[in-house]
Amino acid sequence: MKRLFCLLFFCMACLSAGAQWKWQNPMDAGFPVVQNQGWPDEIGYKYVRLPDRAEKEIRPDVWNLSRNSAGLAI
């Protein structure tokens, strides 16, 4: 009986905590919040690491990697 009560209490605490969360979209902030981008003024509000003008100057493999958001921070 004690285990059932503890499990019920834990579930109720988790459900009430989830109702208090407010999700934010960093792209809607109105100012740049994504870090570790090269040329953030040219990139704008996207999760990429290099601007579009760099596509002609670098190898295709490097360009494909720059489209990944690995290494970016908020």
ABEGO torsion letter per residue (X at the ends): XAAAAAAAAAAAAAAAAAAABBBBBAAAAGBBABBGBBGAAAAEBBBBABBAAAAAABBAAAAAAAABABGBBX
